[in-house]
């Protein structure tokens, strides 16, 4: 966290699986000491480490996933209500017919969204590319899903430039289409490296975000390529080149 503060950044994204295992008091003390906010809680590790999924064929798994996300939402309240991201924890899909899985996803997501609304917490629904999951790949699919669960005001779209570059027909028109439904932005270049190290035009992308009056967080989500040291050394500079 000290590196984040010294780099001129103002918030952290916490990646977690089970919030009960986190040293919450220590985290809060560090955040307070460094005057850092929490932008989002990223929940996807619970899918990889514990096989949790909102669309699992198993009712028990779906129930445990919904309950875990409710715990994440409770943690959000403790930390000042950062957004809670629904990414890979929705499930990769492929175990049931597509439409059946989608129905299960919407049913589970609606319950989570309702709980989050009561706690005044925003959910980020993240479109993820086809190579990582089968559902909600394009940004338009995320919008349809939000509509299918009743268009709750506390559910937005996490716009990730890496995934959008793969799935969306045009990144700029996609941002315009999403407009005020964008609740968070992840930045990575076309190769998931730092901005400026691939072929995405971030100057134009920033202009479009300004046109829709996006005022939320912009956070880096990149691979440690060519090395972690390289990312640490250049992350803030690359980000501020486009998004200062």
C-alpha positions as CSV (number, residue, x, y, z in Angstrom):
1,X,0.0,0.0,0.0
2,X,2.9,2.4,0.7
3,X,4.0,2.1,-2.9
4,X,0.5,2.9,-4.1
5,X,0.4,6.1,-2.0
6,X,3.9,7.2,-2.9
7,X,3.1,6.8,-6.6
8,X,0.3,9.4,-6.4
9,X,-2.5,6.9,-6.6
10,X,-5.5,7.4,-4.3
11,X,-7.2,4.0,-3.9
12,X,-6.7,0.2,-3.8
13,X,-8.7,-2.6,-5.2
14,X,-8.9,-5.5,-2.7
15,X,-8.8,-9.0,-4.2
16,X,-10.4,-11.6,-1.9
17,X,-11.9,-15.0,-1.7
18,X,-13.2,-15.4,1.9
19,X,-13.6,-12.0,3.7
20,X,-13.6,-13.8,7.0
21,X,-9.9,-14.6,6.5
22,X,-8.9,-11.0,6.0
23,X,-7.2,-9.0,8.8
24,X,-9.8,-6.3,8.5
25,X,-8.6,-4.1,11.4
26,X,-5.0,-4.1,10.0
27,X,-6.3,-3.2,6.5
28,X,-8.4,-0.4,7.9
29,X,-5.5,0.9,9.9
30,X,-3.1,0.9,6.9
31,X,-5.7,2.6,4.7
32,X,-6.3,5.3,7.4
33,X,-2.5,5.8,7.9
34,X,-1.9,6.2,4.2
35,X,-5.1,8.1,3.5
36,X,-6.1,5.6,0.8
37,X,-9.6,4.6,-0.2
38,X,-10.8,1.2,-1.4
39,X,-12.2,1.5,-4.9
40,X,-13.6,-2.0,-5.3
41,X,-13.7,-5.5,-3.9
42,X,-12.8,-8.1,-6.5
43,X,-14.5,-11.4,-5.8
44,X,-13.2,-13.7,-8.5
45,X,-10.7,-15.7,-6.4
46,X,-13.6,-17.4,-4.8
47,X,-14.4,-19.0,-8.1
48,X,-10.9,-20.2,-8.7
49,X,-10.1,-21.3,-5.2
50,X,-13.5,-22.6,-4.0
51,X,-15.4,-23.3,-7.2
52,X,-18.1,-20.9,-6.3
53,X,-20.5,-20.0,-9.1
54,X,-23.8,-18.1,-9.4
55,X,-24.8,-20.4,-12.2
56,X,-23.7,-23.8,-10.9
57,X,-25.9,-26.8,-11.5
58,X,-25.7,-27.4,-7.8
59,X,-28.2,-25.5,-5.7
60,X,-25.9,-25.8,-2.7
61,X,-23.0,-24.2,-4.6
62,X,-25.3,-21.4,-5.8
63,X,-26.5,-20.8,-2.3
64,X,-23.0,-20.7,-0.9
65,X,-22.0,-18.2,-3.6
66,X,-24.9,-15.9,-2.9
67,X,-24.1,-16.0,0.8
68,X,-20.4,-15.3,0.1
69,X,-21.3,-12.3,-1.9
70,X,-23.5,-11.1,0.8
71,X,-20.5,-11.3,3.2
72,X,-18.5,-9.3,0.6
73,X,-21.2,-6.7,0.6
74,X,-21.1,-6.6,4.4
75,X,-17.3,-6.1,4.2
76,X,-17.9,-3.3,1.7
77,X,-20.0,-1.5,4.3
78,X,-17.2,-1.8,6.9
79,X,-14.7,-0.3,4.4
80,X,-16.7,2.7,3.4
81,X,-18.9,1.0,0.7
82,X,-16.5,0.4,-2.2
83,X,-18.2,-1.3,-5.1
84,X,-18.3,-5.1,-5.2
85,X,-17.4,-6.7,-8.5
86,X,-19.2,-9.7,-10.1
87,X,-16.7,-11.1,-12.5
88,X,-15.7,-14.8,-12.7
89,X,-17.6,-15.6,-9.5
90,X,-20.7,-15.7,-11.8
91,X,-19.2,-19.0,-13.2
92,X,-17.5,-20.0,-16.4
93,X,-20.5,-21.9,-17.7
94,X,-20.6,-25.0,-19.9
95,X,-22.2,-27.4,-17.4
96,X,-25.8,-26.9,-18.5
97,X,-27.6,-25.6,-21.7
98,X,-26.7,-21.9,-22.2
99,X,-30.2,-20.6,-21.5
100,X,-30.6,-22.7,-18.4
101,X,-27.3,-21.3,-17.0
102,X,-28.3,-17.8,-17.8
103,X,-31.6,-18.2,-16.0
104,X,-29.8,-19.5,-12.9
105,X,-27.3,-16.6,-13.1
106,X,-30.1,-14.0,-13.3
107,X,-31.9,-15.6,-10.4
108,X,-28.8,-15.6,-8.2
109,X,-27.7,-12.2,-9.3
110,X,-31.1,-10.6,-8.5
111,X,-30.9,-11.9,-4.9
112,X,-27.4,-10.5,-4.5
113,X,-28.4,-7.2,-6.0
114,X,-31.4,-6.9,-3.7
115,X,-29.2,-7.5,-0.7
116,X,-26.7,-5.0,-1.9
117,X,-29.4,-2.4,-2.5
118,X,-30.6,-2.7,1.1
119,X,-27.0,-2.1,2.2
120,X,-26.5,0.8,-0.2
121,X,-23.7,-1.0,-2.1
122,X,-23.1,-0.8,-5.8
123,X,-22.3,-4.0,-7.8
124,X,-20.0,-3.9,-10.8
125,X,-21.1,-6.6,-13.4
126,X,-18.0,-7.2,-15.5
127,X,-18.1,-8.5,-19.1
128,X,-15.3,-11.0,-19.5
129,X,-13.9,-12.3,-22.8
130,X,-15.0,-15.7,-24.3
131,X,-11.7,-17.4,-23.5
132,X,-12.4,-17.1,-19.8
133,X,-16.1,-17.7,-19.6
134,X,-19.2,-18.3,-21.7
135,X,-21.6,-15.8,-20.4
136,X,-21.7,-11.9,-20.5
137,X,-18.8,-11.5,-22.9
138,X,-19.8,-8.4,-24.7
139,X,-20.8,-5.2,-22.9
140,X,-24.2,-5.3,-24.4
141,X,-24.8,-8.7,-22.8
142,X,-24.1,-7.3,-19.4
143,X,-26.7,-4.5,-20.1
144,X,-29.3,-7.1,-21.1
145,X,-28.6,-9.1,-17.9
146,X,-29.1,-6.0,-15.8
147,X,-32.4,-5.4,-17.6
148,X,-33.4,-9.0,-17.1
149,X,-33.0,-8.7,-13.3
150,X,-35.2,-5.6,-13.2
151,X,-32.6,-2.9,-14.0
152,X,-31.7,-2.2,-10.3
153,X,-30.1,1.2,-9.8
154,X,-27.3,-0.2,-7.8
155,X,-25.9,-2.5,-10.5
156,X,-23.6,-1.1,-13.1
157,X,-21.1,-2.3,-15.7
158,X,-17.4,-2.6,-15.0
159,X,-15.8,-1.6,-18.3
160,X,-12.5,-3.4,-18.8
161,X,-10.5,-2.2,-21.8
162,X,-8.8,-5.6,-22.3
163,X,-12.0,-7.5,-22.5
164,X,-13.8,-4.9,-24.6
165,X,-11.0,-4.9,-27.1
166,X,-11.6,-8.6,-27.7
167,X,-15.4,-8.7,-27.6
168,X,-17.0,-5.3,-28.4
169,X,-17.4,-4.3,-32.0
170,X,-16.0,-0.8,-31.3
171,X,-14.7,0.4,-28.0
172,X,-15.7,4.0,-28.3
173,X,-19.3,3.4,-29.4
174,X,-19.5,0.8,-26.6
175,X,-18.6,3.4,-24.0
176,X,-21.2,5.7,-25.5
177,X,-23.8,2.9,-25.4
178,X,-23.0,2.1,-21.7
179,X,-23.0,5.7,-20.7
180,X,-24.1,6.2,-17.1
181,X,-24.2,2.5,-16.5
182,X,-20.4,2.4,-16.3
183,X,-19.7,2.0,-12.6
184,X,-16.0,1.2,-12.7
185,X,-13.2,1.1,-15.3
186,X,-10.3,-1.4,-15.6
187,X,-7.4,-0.3,-17.7
188,X,-5.1,-2.7,-19.5
189,X,-3.7,-2.6,-23.1
190,X,-4.6,-5.1,-25.8
191,X,-2.0,-7.5,-24.6
192,X,-3.0,-7.0,-20.9
193,X,0.2,-5.0,-20.3
194,X,0.4,-1.4,-19.1
195,X,-1.4,1.2,-21.2
196,X,0.9,2.3,-24.1
197,X,2.5,-1.1,-24.4
198,X,-0.2,-2.5,-26.8
199,X,-2.4,-1.0,-29.6
200,X,-5.4,0.6,-27.7
201,X,-5.7,4.3,-28.2
202,X,-6.2,5.5,-24.6
203,X,-6.2,9.2,-25.6
204,X,-9.4,8.6,-27.6
205,X,-10.8,6.3,-24.9
206,X,-10.3,9.0,-22.3
207,X,-12.0,11.5,-24.4
208,X,-15.1,9.3,-24.7
209,X,-15.2,8.7,-21.0
210,X,-15.1,12.5,-20.5
211,X,-18.0,12.9,-23.0
212,X,-20.2,10.6,-20.9
213,X,-19.1,12.5,-17.7
214,X,-17.6,9.4,-16.1
215,X,-16.4,10.4,-12.7
216,X,-15.6,7.0,-11.1
217,X,-12.4,5.2,-10.5
218,X,-10.0,4.1,-13.2
219,X,-7.8,1.3,-12.0
220,X,-5.0,-0.8,-13.5
221,X,-5.5,-4.5,-14.0
222,X,-2.4,-5.7,-15.9
223,X,-0.1,-8.7,-16.0
224,X,3.3,-8.6,-14.4
225,X,4.9,-8.6,-17.9
226,X,7.8,-8.4,-18.6
227,X,8.3,-8.4,-14.8
228,X,6.7,-7.3,-11.6
229,X,9.5,-4.8,-11.1
230,X,8.7,-3.2,-14.5
231,X,5.0,-2.8,-13.6
232,X,5.8,-1.3,-10.2
233,X,8.3,1.1,-11.8
234,X,6.1,2.3,-14.7
235,X,2.5,1.7,-13.6
236,X,1.7,5.2,-12.2
237,X,3.5,7.0,-15.0
238,X,1.7,5.0,-17.7
239,X,-1.6,5.6,-16.1
240,X,-1.1,9.3,-15.6
241,X,0.0,9.7,-19.2
242,X,-3.6,9.1,-20.2
243,X,-5.7,9.6,-17.1
244,X,-4.2,12.3,-14.9
